[in-house]
Amino acid sequence: MRLKVSTIILTVAMAAVLAACGKAEKTSPAASDDVKRIEVEGGAFQDVMPARLNEMLKKKDFVFINVHVPYQGEIANTDLFIPYDRIQDQPSQLPKDKKAKIVLYCRSGYMSALAAQTLVKLNYSNVGSLHGGMDLWEKDGYPLQTVSR
């Protein structure tokens, strides 16, 4: 019974994320393939494609957070590891400035989209989530690293 309830909760949560993703808008014609604005309750976050994140990492000016649980690798220059479902419980690790740029990622993009929604609800206004997560990052030819944790 416990597994069925967990599956139902996960299915409902995933439906909410997919519904939010259905409200994606291109941020500008020049960035149409790199970043999309995802409208969620309380605001929006940016859905960032791997190629765009790769460029952003070259002149990194954001807090980069892996929210995937359990640990399954990471992208170089990751600053923090905060489980997606605990991000609201870690205010001391998050930037105090609610306008600070934050980019989240996980294995597939699902957990980071949920964490991004949470940060938006906490009034963070400059949040991004890696589209497709580490899976698409790798598929697009970018490396992952594994660190003993």
C-alpha positions in Angstrom: 0.0 0.0 0.0 2.8 2.4 0.9 4.3 2.0 -2.6 1.0 2.7 -4.3 0.5 5.9 -2.3 4.1 7.0 -3.1 3.5 6.3 -6.8 0.3 8.3 -6.8 2.0 11.2 -5.0 4.9 11.1 -7.5 2.4 10.9 -10.4 0.5 13.9 -9.2 3.7 15.9 -8.6 5.0 15.0 -12.1 1.7 16.1 -13.6 2.0 19.5 -11.9 5.5 20.0 -13.3 4.5 18.9 -16.8 1.5 21.3 -16.6 3.9 24.1 -15.6 6.2 23.2 -18.4 3.3 23.5 -20.8 3.2 27.2 -20.0 6.8 27.8 -21.3 7.4 31.0 -23.1 10.5 32.0 -25.1 12.4 34.7 -23.3 13.6 36.4 -26.5 14.0 35.6 -30.1 17.8 35.4 -29.7 17.6 33.0 -26.8 14.7 31.0 -28.0 16.6 27.7 -28.0 18.7 28.3 -24.9 16.3 29.5 -22.2 12.5 29.4 -21.7 10.5 31.1 -19.0 8.4 28.6 -17.0 5.4 30.2 -15.3 4.6 28.8 -11.8 2.6 29.8 -8.8 4.2 33.0 -7.4 6.4 33.8 -10.5 8.6 32.0 -12.9 11.9 30.2 -13.4 14.2 29.7 -16.4 14.4 26.4 -18.2 18.1 26.4 -19.3 19.4 24.2 -22.2 22.7 22.4 -21.7 24.5 24.5 -24.4 23.5 27.7 -22.6 24.5 26.3 -19.2 27.9 25.4 -20.7 28.4 29.0 -21.8 27.2 30.3 -18.5 29.7 28.2 -16.7 32.6 29.8 -18.6 31.9 33.1 -16.8 30.1 31.7 -13.8 28.2 34.4 -11.9 25.6 32.2 -10.1 25.1 29.7 -7.4 25.1 26.2 -8.9 23.2 23.6 -6.9 22.8 19.8 -7.5 19.5 18.8 -6.0 19.4 15.2 -7.2 19.0 12.4 -4.6 20.7 10.0 -4.3 24.1 11.3 -5.6 24.6 10.2 -9.2 27.4 12.5 -10.3 27.8 16.2 -10.8 28.7 18.9 -13.3 32.0 20.7 -12.7 31.8 23.9 -10.7 28.9 22.8 -8.6 28.7 24.9 -5.4 26.1 23.0 -3.3 24.3 19.8 -2.9 20.8 20.2 -1.4 18.2 17.5 -1.9 15.3 18.9 -4.0 12.7 18.1 -1.3 14.8 19.8 1.4 15.7 23.0 -0.3 13.2 25.0 1.8 14.8 23.6 4.9 18.3 25.0 4.1 17.9 28.8 4.2 21.4 29.2 5.6 22.9 27.6 2.5 20.9 29.7 0.0 21.8 33.2 -1.0 20.4 35.9 1.3 19.7 38.1 -1.7 16.5 36.9 -3.2 17.6 38.4 -6.6 20.8 36.3 -6.7 21.2 34.1 -9.7 20.7 30.4 -8.9 20.9 27.4 -11.3 19.6 24.0 -10.2 20.1 20.6 -11.7 19.4 16.9 -11.1 19.5 13.7 -13.1 16.5 14.3 -15.5 15.3 17.8 -14.8 12.3 16.7 -12.8 13.7 17.3 -9.3 15.3 20.6 -10.2 12.1 21.9 -11.7 10.3 21.0 -8.4 13.1 22.7 -6.4 12.9 25.8 -8.7 9.2 26.1 -8.0 10.0 25.9 -4.3 12.6 28.7 -4.6 10.1 30.9 -6.6 7.6 30.4 -3.8 10.3 31.5 -1.4 10.5 34.7 -3.4 13.7 34.0 -5.3 13.4 35.8 -8.6 16.4 34.7 -10.7 16.2 30.9 -10.7 17.1 28.5 -13.5 16.8 24.7 -13.9 18.8 22.6 -16.3 16.5 21.3 -19.0 16.8 17.5 -19.2 19.3 17.4 -16.3 22.5 15.5 -16.3 21.0 13.0 -18.7 20.6 15.6 -21.5 23.9 17.3 -20.4 25.7 14.1 -21.1 23.7 13.3 -24.3 24.8 16.7 -25.6 28.4 15.7 -25.1 29.3 17.5 -21.9 31.1 15.7 -19.1 30.0 14.6 -15.7 32.3 13.9 -12.8 31.9 11.7 -9.8 33.3 12.7 -6.5 33.4 10.5 -3.4 30.7 11.8 -1.1 
